Amino acid sequence: MSTATGTPSAAGGTTSSDIPARLDRLPWSRWHWTIVVGLGTVWILDGLEVTVVGNIAARLSEPGSGLSISSGQVTGTAAALYVAGACVGALFWGRLTDHWGRRKLFMITLAVYLAATALTSLSTEAWWFFLFRFLTGFGIGGEYAAINSAIDELIPAAYRGRVDLMINGSFWLGAVGGSLLSILALDTAFFPENIGWRLTFALGAVLALVILLVRRHVPESPRWLLIHGRDREAEEIVSGIERRIEEERGEPLPAPEGRLEIRRRGSVTFREIARTVFGRYRRRAVLGFSLFIGQAFLYNAITFGFGAILTRFYDIPADRTGYYFAVIAVGNFFGPLLLGKLFDTVGRRVMISSTYLLSGVLLFATAWLFDRGALSATTLTACWCAVLFFASAGASSAYLTVSEIFPMETRAMSIAFFYALGTAAGGISGPLLFADLTGTGRVGDTVLAFQIGAALMCVAGLVAALLAVRAEGRSLEDVATPLSSSAAEGAGEKGVGVG
């Protein structure tokens, strides 16, 4: 049980709590599955959004679609605006997530996504489509900060790596759904050419509404409540979780080990966040940037442009590219699913660096084969499956990394900051550059795009080999001491959390 001294709501008081230790020592249970379903399913929506746009680009540019827009504008301008919205949204909502709490924000940001994607389906002008693609990304960007913060703070330390990877990897279940949905929606035997693509966005809004209802049962993070002076609420939530798990298992839980001393303080300023991230944890900042830039360029460039490659170089009809992308998406999902446990057992450093390096090397090989004309649409898809099996695990680990290697008070903002800057560098420039390179119709230009993505993944892998933090099986408070902790003074990369 938490005990407190001083005035819990005032700066200067202190509290001693075993709540983090109690959460970390919990065995896996049905309650944890409710967290996975309630929070993790949003990435299915993100995967659906990104994939649908890539696969319907050719249809939107055709006469009779009801929207005057080119394929390049869909895969280039609209894609970049979606990512730009996600970057802005991450920063805007990330600050509020640390200040207002995880639960309130993951409800608000999903509602923003729901409204924006519904309004996208009503587009009749290009500017309307662009505007609501930006706002859809704005909602999704906030989800990245709120959801990854909540997941890491609710999941036991022994399972944190694999669960985080599995949840972030569920993006690709949405990609499979988006690919298959686009096949049906683009088939004029079922829907008119100006209606089918609209239904794909409308379905995203319906799914978001279902997830919003499920999320009502997900509690606020007890860790967040604790450092904000709301000890009683944190105690009630954790005690309730413990009772449910003991009833499920039919036996008492093991005693927790360790307590955390928390000093009451005012809210954390942007200046303090910057000083913490770039001063105390500057090597971790380099690691976060490297991982995000590498994966963002690779995924945003290729995801938005893969359908165009199949159509332009292999004459695959626009309404059939979804079959190929569905195969790639399955490979992407199985990467985090099958490799995730190794991030908790073999360790973060080995797994992060190896997944980035393997995906980069395999992408270089794919570029070489593509340049020689040795690949068909089927074999190119097979190569991409191999590349992205490893890349998807690596990309998911980027979110895991930045969500666990910085102090509690800066967690959501750190996720938002690295996501926004890394994605702005790789995710906005990626689609624009990739659309230009593949749009020339020259093999050499597309090969260059592949090689750039491969090089950035390899560089990130080397950085991870040197700087990745051995966080496997350790509590978040051990990996990065909270700023509110009485042990925080002088703690940093040399004192805490570096393996």
CORBELLIN-V105384 format. One record per backbone hydrogen bond with DSSP energy under -0.5 kcal/mol. CO is the residue of the C=O (numbers start at 1). NH is the residue of the N-H. Records with the same first field share a line. If there is no record, write none. Layout:
# CORBELLIN-V105384
CO=NH + NH
This chain:
# CORBELLIN-V105384
3=16
5=14
6=8
7=10
10=13
13=264
14=5
15=17 + 262
16=3
17=260
18=22
19=23
20=24
21=25
23=26
24=158
29=33
30=34
31=35
32=36
33=37
34=38
35=39 + 40
36=40
37=41
39=42
40=43
41=44 + 45
42=46
43=47
44=48
45=49
46=50
47=51
48=52
49=53
50=54
51=55
52=56
53=57
56=60
57=61
59=62
62=65
67=69
70=74
71=75
72=76 + 77
73=78
74=79
76=80
77=81
78=82
79=83
80=84
81=85
82=86
83=87
84=88
85=89
86=90
87=91
88=92
89=93
90=94
91=95
92=96
93=97
94=98
95=99
96=100 + 101
97=101
101=105
102=106
103=107
104=108
105=109
107=111
108=112
109=113
110=114
111=115
112=116
113=117
114=118
115=119
116=120
117=121
119=122
120=123
125=129
126=130
127=131
128=132
129=133
130=134
131=135
132=136
133=137
134=138
135=139
136=140
137=141
138=142
139=143
140=144
141=145
142=146
143=147 + 148
144=148
145=149
146=150
147=151
148=152
149=153
150=154
151=154 + 155
156=159 + 160
157=160 + 473
159=163
160=164
161=165
162=166
163=167
164=168
165=169
166=170
167=170
168=171
169=172
170=173 + 174
171=175
172=176
173=177
174=178
175=179
176=180
177=181
178=182
179=183
180=184
181=185
182=186
183=187
184=187
186=188
187=190 + 191
192=195 + 196
195=198 + 199
196=200
197=201
198=202
199=203
200=204
201=205
202=206
203=207
204=208
205=209
206=210
207=211
208=212
209=213
210=214
211=215
212=216
213=216
214=217
215=218
217=219
221=225
222=226
223=227
224=228
225=228 + 230
226=229
229=231
230=234
231=235
232=236
233=237
234=238
235=239
236=240
237=241
238=242
239=243
240=244
241=245
242=246
243=247
244=248
245=249
246=250 + 251
260=17 + 262
261=486
262=15
264=12
269=273
270=274
271=275
272=276
273=277
274=278
275=279 + 280
276=281
279=282
280=493
281=285
282=286
283=287
284=288
285=289
286=290
287=291
288=292
289=293
290=294
291=295
292=296
293=297
294=298
295=299
296=300
297=301
298=302
299=303
300=304
301=305
302=306
305=309
306=310
307=311
308=312
309=313 + 314
310=314 + 316
311=315
317=320 + 321
318=321
320=323 + 324
321=325
322=326
323=327
324=328
325=329
326=330
327=331
328=332
329=333
330=334
331=335
332=336
333=337
334=338
335=339
336=340
339=342 + 343
340=343 + 344
341=344 + 345
342=346 + 347
347=351
348=352
349=353
350=354
351=355
352=356
353=357
354=358
355=359
356=360
357=361
358=362
359=363
360=364
361=365
362=366
363=367
364=368
365=369
366=370
367=371
368=372
369=374
370=373
376=380
377=381
378=382
379=383
380=384
381=385
382=386
383=387
384=388
385=389
386=390
387=391
388=392
389=393
390=394
391=395
392=396
393=397
394=398
395=398 + 399
396=400
397=401
398=402
399=403
400=404
401=404 + 405
407=410
408=411
410=414
411=415
412=416
413=417
414=418
415=419
416=420
417=421
418=422
419=423
420=424
421=425
422=426
423=427 + 428
424=429
426=430
427=431
428=432
429=433
430=434
431=435
432=436
433=437
434=438
435=439
436=440
437=440
438=441
442=446
443=447
444=448
445=449
446=450
447=451
448=452
449=453
450=454
451=455
452=456
453=457
454=458
455=459
456=460
457=461
458=462
459=463
460=464
461=465
462=466
463=467
464=468
469=471
471=474
475=478 + 479
476=480
482=485
484=263
485=488
488=491
492=496
497=499
